[in-house]
């Protein structure tokens, strides 16, 4: 399978969490493809507690999806 996301299956929960973060980052990159704009905005949201909490929520939802896809690593 080609592409940056060949599967949601991971060896461990830690690898699943890393994948959840990658999914969140790729979502931002696909939504705002300009490296320059993302770099400029990063300085704003990195000091905004609300934005950081929202980012954590996105990662948590992604991790839930990955955990389910992996049968919760049972």
N, CA, C and O atoms as CSV, one atom per row, in Angstrom:
chain,resi,resn,atom,element,x,y,z
A,1,UNK,N,N,0.835,-1.166,0.000
A,1,UNK,CA,C,0.000,0.000,0.000
A,1,UNK,C,C,0.892,1.244,0.000
A,1,UNK,O,O,1.774,1.366,0.850
A,2,UNK,N,N,0.681,2.148,-0.918
A,2,UNK,CA,C,1.512,3.345,-1.040
A,2,UNK,C,C,0.921,4.499,-0.236
A,2,UNK,O,O,-0.234,4.453,0.188
A,3,UNK,N,N,1.720,5.515,-0.039
A,3,UNK,CA,C,1.242,6.695,0.656
A,3,UNK,C,C,1.820,6.818,2.046
A,3,UNK,O,O,2.566,5.953,2.504
A,4,UNK,N,N,1.471,7.895,2.707
A,4,UNK,CA,C,2.022,8.155,4.036
A,4,UNK,C,C,1.277,7.404,5.131
A,4,UNK,O,O,1.771,7.325,6.256
A,5,UNK,N,N,0.104,6.849,4.835
A,5,UNK,CA,C,-0.677,6.126,5.841
A,5,UNK,C,C,-1.079,4.757,5.296
A,5,UNK,O,O,-2.215,4.561,4.864
A,6,UNK,N,N,-0.147,3.821,5.320
A,6,UNK,CA,C,-0.463,2.508,4.772
A,6,UNK,C,C,-1.428,1.702,5.638
A,6,UNK,O,O,-2.120,0.819,5.131
A,7,UNK,N,N,-1.482,1.997,6.952
A,7,UNK,CA,C,-2.326,1.212,7.844
A,7,UNK,C,C,-2.490,1.933,9.178
A,7,UNK,O,O,-1.660,2.757,9.563
A,8,UNK,N,N,-3.577,1.605,9.872
A,8,UNK,CA,C,-3.755,2.074,11.245
A,8,UNK,C,C,-3.232,1.041,12.250
A,8,UNK,O,O,-3.223,1.295,13.455
A,9,UNK,N,N,-2.811,-0.088,11.766
A,9,UNK,CA,C,-2.325,-1.155,12.637
A,9,UNK,C,C,-0.913,-0.826,13.111
A,9,UNK,O,O,-0.037,-0.508,12.306
A,10,UNK,N,N,-0.700,-0.904,14.421
A,10,UNK,CA,C,0.608,-0.644,15.010
A,10,UNK,C,C,0.979,-1.775,15.957
A,10,UNK,O,O,0.117,-2.514,16.433
A,11,UNK,N,N,2.264,-1.898,16.219
A,11,UNK,CA,C,2.755,-2.969,17.096
A,11,UNK,C,C,2.364,-2.760,18.558
A,11,UNK,O,O,2.048,-3.717,19.265
A,12,UNK,N,N,2.387,-1.511,19.003
A,12,UNK,CA,C,2.172,-1.207,20.420
A,12,UNK,C,C,1.278,0.017,20.582
A,12,UNK,O,O,1.093,0.789,19.641
A,13,UNK,N,N,0.728,0.190,21.773
A,13,UNK,CA,C,-0.027,1.418,22.032
A,13,UNK,C,C,0.827,2.679,21.863
A,13,UNK,O,O,0.330,3.696,21.377
A,14,UNK,N,N,2.087,2.628,22.251
A,14,UNK,CA,C,2.959,3.797,22.086
A,14,UNK,C,C,3.114,4.155,20.610
A,14,UNK,O,O,3.062,5.329,20.243
A,15,UNK,N,N,3.303,3.154,19.775
A,15,UNK,CA,C,3.387,3.411,18.328
A,15,UNK,C,C,2.049,3.942,17.816
A,15,UNK,O,O,2.013,4.768,16.904
A,16,UNK,N,N,0.957,3.471,18.399
A,16,UNK,CA,C,-0.360,3.984,18.034
A,16,UNK,C,C,-0.525,5.448,18.399
A,16,UNK,O,O,-1.115,6.224,17.647
A,17,UNK,N,N,-0.003,5.818,19.556
A,17,UNK,CA,C,-0.080,7.215,19.977
A,17,UNK,C,C,0.759,8.100,19.060
A,17,UNK,O,O,0.344,9.197,18.687
A,18,UNK,N,N,1.942,7.609,18.702
A,18,UNK,CA,C,2.781,8.356,17.751
A,18,UNK,C,C,2.042,8.546,16.423
A,18,UNK,O,O,2.112,9.614,15.814
A,19,UNK,N,N,1.342,7.516,15.985
A,19,UNK,CA,C,0.570,7.622,14.754
A,19,UNK,C,C,-0.571,8.617,14.914
A,19,UNK,O,O,-0.880,9.353,13.976
A,20,UNK,N,N,-1.199,8.654,16.078
A,20,UNK,CA,C,-2.276,9.619,16.336
A,20,UNK,C,C,-1.760,11.048,16.201
A,20,UNK,O,O,-2.440,11.911,15.645
A,21,UNK,N,N,-0.565,11.290,16.708
A,21,UNK,CA,C,0.044,12.624,16.586
A,21,UNK,C,C,0.327,12.931,15.116
A,21,UNK,O,O,0.080,14.042,14.648
A,22,UNK,N,N,0.846,11.940,14.395
A,22,UNK,CA,C,1.133,12.151,12.976
A,22,UNK,C,C,-0.149,12.463,12.197
A,22,UNK,O,O,-0.151,13.327,11.321
A,23,UNK,N,N,-1.227,11.763,12.516
A,23,UNK,CA,C,-2.505,12.037,11.856
A,23,UNK,C,C,-2.942,13.478,12.106
A,23,UNK,O,O,-3.398,14.160,11.188
A,24,UNK,N,N,-2.804,13.937,13.348
A,24,UNK,CA,C,-3.197,15.308,13.677
A,24,UNK,C,C,-2.345,16.305,12.901
A,24,UNK,O,O,-2.861,17.280,12.354
A,25,UNK,N,N,-1.045,16.058,12.856
A,25,UNK,CA,C,-0.146,16.973,12.146
A,25,UNK,C,C,-0.426,16.973,10.646
A,25,UNK,O,O,-0.395,18.024,10.005
A,26,UNK,N,N,-0.695,15.814,10.095
A,26,UNK,CA,C,-0.994,15.743,8.667
A,26,UNK,C,C,-2.325,16.423,8.358
A,26,UNK,O,O,-2.495,17.001,7.284
A,27,UNK,N,N,-3.262,16.355,9.291
A,27,UNK,CA,C,-4.533,17.057,9.104
A,27,UNK,C,C,-4.321,18.550,8.980
A,27,UNK,O,O,-4.932,19.205,8.135
A,28,UNK,N,N,-3.456,19.086,9.823
A,28,UNK,CA,C,-3.137,20.516,9.758
A,28,UNK,C,C,-2.429,20.830,8.444
A,28,UNK,O,O,-2.747,21.817,7.780
A,29,UNK,N,N,-1.473,19.989,8.075
A,29,UNK,CA,C,-0.701,20.227,6.845
A,29,UNK,C,C,-1.592,20.178,5.603
A,29,UNK,O,O,-1.426,20.981,4.684
A,30,UNK,N,N,-2.531,19.240,5.577
A,30,UNK,CA,C,-3.424,19.139,4.413
A,30,UNK,C,C,-4.425,20.296,4.389
A,30,UNK,O,O,-4.822,20.758,3.319
A,31,UNK,N,N,-4.831,20.762,5.578
A,31,UNK,CA,C,-5.772,21.875,5.662
A,31,UNK,C,C,-5.102,23.188,5.303
A,31,UNK,O,O,-5.692,24.027,4.622
A,32,UNK,N,N,-3.850,23.368,5.767
A,32,UNK,CA,C,-3.088,24.586,5.454
A,32,UNK,C,C,-1.772,24.161,4.814
A,32,UNK,O,O,-0.783,23.969,5.522
A,33,UNK,N,N,-1.736,24.011,3.496
A,33,UNK,CA,C,-0.545,23.487,2.825
A,33,UNK,C,C,0.657,24.439,2.803
A,33,UNK,O,O,1.764,24.012,2.473
A,34,UNK,N,N,0.466,25.699,3.141
A,34,UNK,CA,C,1.575,26.657,3.094
A,34,UNK,C,C,2.477,26.506,4.321
A,34,UNK,O,O,2.049,26.736,5.452
A,35,UNK,N,N,3.739,26.113,4.079
A,35,UNK,CA,C,4.711,26.016,5.174
A,35,UNK,C,C,4.876,27.370,5.864
A,35,UNK,O,O,4.986,27.445,7.088
A,36,UNK,N,N,4.891,28.419,5.077
A,36,UNK,CA,C,5.088,29.771,5.619
A,36,UNK,C,C,3.943,30.171,6.561
A,36,UNK,O,O,4.181,30.707,7.644
A,37,UNK,N,N,2.725,29.910,6.147
A,37,UNK,CA,C,1.574,30.268,6.984
A,37,UNK,C,C,1.568,29.430,8.251
A,37,UNK,O,O,1.335,29.955,9.340
A,38,UNK,N,N,1.822,28.129,8.121
A,38,UNK,CA,C,1.855,27.264,9.323
A,38,UNK,C,C,2.927,27.730,10.292
A,38,UNK,O,O,2.699,27.741,11.502
A,39,UNK,N,N,4.087,28.113,9.790
A,39,UNK,CA,C,5.168,28.586,10.662
A,39,UNK,C,C,4.756,29.871,11.379
A,39,UNK,O,O,5.054,30.053,12.559
A,40,UNK,N,N,4.080,30.748,10.670
A,40,UNK,CA,C,3.634,32.000,11.271
A,40,UNK,C,C,2.571,31.748,12.343
A,40,UNK,O,O,2.603,32.369,13.406
A,41,UNK,N,N,1.652,30.860,12.075
A,41,UNK,CA,C,0.580,30.560,13.028
A,41,UNK,C,C,1.085,29.803,14.248
A,41,UNK,O,O,0.534,29.942,15.340
A,42,UNK,N,N,2.121,29.010,14.069
A,42,UNK,CA,C,2.653,28.219,15.185
A,42,UNK,C,C,3.012,29.107,16.375
A,42,UNK,O,O,2.762,28.741,17.523
A,43,UNK,N,N,3.591,30.262,16.105
A,43,UNK,CA,C,3.957,31.194,17.164
A,43,UNK,C,C,2.754,31.702,17.947
A,43,UNK,O,O,2.878,32.074,19.114
A,44,UNK,N,N,1.603,31.717,17.311
A,44,UNK,CA,C,0.375,32.165,17.970
A,44,UNK,C,C,-0.217,31.045,18.826
A,44,UNK,O,O,-0.502,31.251,20.006
A,45,UNK,N,N,-0.401,29.874,18.243
A,45,UNK,CA,C,-1.100,28.835,18.989
A,45,UNK,C,C,-0.235,28.134,20.025
A,45,UNK,O,O,-0.770,27.483,20.922
A,46,UNK,N,N,1.095,28.249,19.929
A,46,UNK,CA,C,1.931,27.565,20.909
A,46,UNK,C,C,1.847,28.190,22.296
A,46,UNK,O,O,2.250,27.574,23.283
A,47,UNK,N,N,1.321,29.420,22.374
A,47,UNK,CA,C,1.164,30.047,23.687
A,47,UNK,C,C,-0.307,30.189,24.080
A,47,UNK,O,O,-0.621,30.846,25.072
A,48,UNK,N,N,-1.196,29.585,23.320
A,48,UNK,CA,C,-2.635,29.648,23.568
A,48,UNK,C,C,-3.084,28.329,24.189
A,48,UNK,O,O,-3.158,27.305,23.511
A,49,UNK,N,N,-3.383,28.366,25.484
A,49,UNK,CA,C,-3.764,27.135,26.188
A,49,UNK,C,C,-4.976,26.462,25.547
A,49,UNK,O,O,-5.025,25.235,25.451
A,50,UNK,N,N,-5.938,27.245,25.116
A,50,UNK,CA,C,-7.129,26.675,24.476
A,50,UNK,C,C,-6.796,25.933,23.194
A,50,UNK,O,O,-7.341,24.861,22.929
A,51,UNK,N,N,-5.901,26.506,22.400
A,51,UNK,CA,C,-5.490,25.855,21.153
A,51,UNK,C,C,-4.726,24.568,21.442
A,51,UNK,O,O,-4.891,23.575,20.734
A,52,UNK,N,N,-3.898,24.582,22.471
A,52,UNK,CA,C,-3.147,23.374,22.820
A,52,UNK,C,C,-4.072,22.279,23.334
A,52,UNK,O,O,-3.876,21.102,23.029
A,53,UNK,N,N,-5.077,22.662,24.112
A,53,UNK,CA,C,-6.057,21.675,24.590
A,53,UNK,C,C,-6.833,21.104,23.407
A,53,UNK,O,O,-7.076,19.899,23.350
A,54,UNK,N,N,-7.223,21.954,22.468
A,54,UNK,CA,C,-7.937,21.480,21.273
A,54,UNK,C,C,-7.067,20.508,20.479
A,54,UNK,O,O,-7.565,19.504,19.969
A,55,UNK,N,N,-5.778,20.799,20.374
A,55,UNK,CA,C,-4.860,19.890,19.681
A,55,UNK,C,C,-4.802,18.533,20.389
A,55,UNK,O,O,-4.798,17.483,19.747
A,56,UNK,N,N,-4.758,18.577,21.703
A,56,UNK,CA,C,-4.735,17.331,22.474
A,56,UNK,C,C,-6.010,16.524,22.261
A,56,UNK,O,O,-5.973,15.294,22.212
A,57,UNK,N,N,-7.124,17.212,22.138
A,57,UNK,CA,C,-8.391,16.521,21.887
A,57,UNK,C,C,-8.384,15.821,20.536
A,57,UNK,O,O,-8.891,14.706,20.413
A,58,UNK,N,N,-7.816,16.463,19.526
A,58,UNK,CA,C,-7.717,15.846,18.201
A,58,UNK,C,C,-6.854,14.586,18.279
A,58,UNK,O,O,-7.215,13.546,17.728
A,59,UNK,N,N,-5.721,14.681,18.961
A,59,UNK,CA,C,-4.852,13.514,19.117
A,59,UNK,C,C,-5.591,12.404,19.862
A,59,UNK,O,O,-5.473,11.234,19.497
A,60,UNK,N,N,-6.349,12.752,20.896
A,60,UNK,CA,C,-7.086,11.749,21.666
A,60,UNK,C,C,-8.119,11.028,20.800
A,60,UNK,O,O,-8.257,9.808,20.892
A,61,UNK,N,N,-8.834,11.758,19.975
A,61,UNK,CA,C,-9.821,11.131,19.083
A,61,UNK,C,C,-9.112,10.216,18.085
A,61,UNK,O,O,-9.574,9.107,17.817
A,62,UNK,N,N,-7.998,10.682,17.540
A,62,UNK,CA,C,-7.232,9.836,16.617
A,62,UNK,C,C,-6.754,8.574,17.320
A,62,UNK,O,O,-6.805,7.487,16.745
A,63,UNK,N,N,-6.288,8.708,18.561
A,63,UNK,CA,C,-5.808,7.541,19.302
A,63,UNK,C,C,-6.940,6.558,19.572
A,63,UNK,O,O,-6.727,5.347,19.512
A,64,UNK,N,N,-8.125,7.049,19.864
A,64,UNK,CA,C,-9.280,6.163,20.051
A,64,UNK,C,C,-9.530,5.340,18.789
A,64,UNK,O,O,-9.776,4.136,18.861
A,65,UNK,N,N,-9.466,5.996,17.645
A,65,UNK,CA,C,-9.687,5.314,16.375
A,65,UNK,C,C,-8.626,4.245,16.138
A,65,UNK,O,O,-8.946,3.126,15.739
A,66,UNK,N,N,-7.378,4.586,16.382
A,66,UNK,CA,C,-6.268,3.649,16.170
A,66,UNK,C,C,-6.355,2.488,17.156
A,66,UNK,O,O,-6.126,1.338,16.780
A,67,UNK,N,N,-6.684,2.778,18.407
A,67,UNK,CA,C,-6.822,1.719,19.407
A,67,UNK,C,C,-7.917,0.733,18.995
A,67,UNK,O,O,-7.739,-0.479,19.107
A,68,UNK,N,N,-9.039,1.252,18.521
A,68,UNK,CA,C,-10.124,0.369,18.072
A,68,UNK,C,C,-9.674,-0.482,16.883
A,68,UNK,O,O,-9.975,-1.674,16.817
A,69,UNK,N,N,-8.953,0.135,15.946
A,69,UNK,CA,C,-8.466,-0.604,14.775
A,69,UNK,C,C,-7.497,-1.714,15.166
A,69,UNK,O,O,-7.357,-2.706,14.449
A,70,UNK,N,N,-6.838,-1.547,16.290
A,70,UNK,CA,C,-5.872,-2.531,16.758
A,70,UNK,C,C,-6.439,-3.469,17.812
A,70,UNK,O,O,-5.693,-4.175,18.489
A,71,UNK,N,N,-7.757,-3.475,17.949
A,71,UNK,CA,C,-8.388,-4.347,18.946
A,71,UNK,C,C,-7.893,-4.026,20.354
A,71,UNK,O,O,-7.821,-4.901,21.217
A,72,UNK,N,N,-7.558,-2.773,20.565
A,72,UNK,CA,C,-7.055,-2.310,21.874
A,72,UNK,C,C,-5.841,-3.099,22.314
A,72,UNK,O,O,-5.592,-3.245,23.510
A,73,UNK,N,N,-5.081,-3.610,21.353
A,73,UNK,CA,C,-3.837,-4.348,21.565
A,73,UNK,C,C,-3.996,-5.541,22.496
A,73,UNK,O,O,-3.103,-5.858,23.282
A,74,UNK,N,N,-5.137,-6.192,22.393
A,74,UNK,CA,C,-5.394,-7.391,23.212
A,74,UNK,C,C,-4.644,-8.568,22.683
A,74,UNK,O,O,-4.737,-9.661,23.242
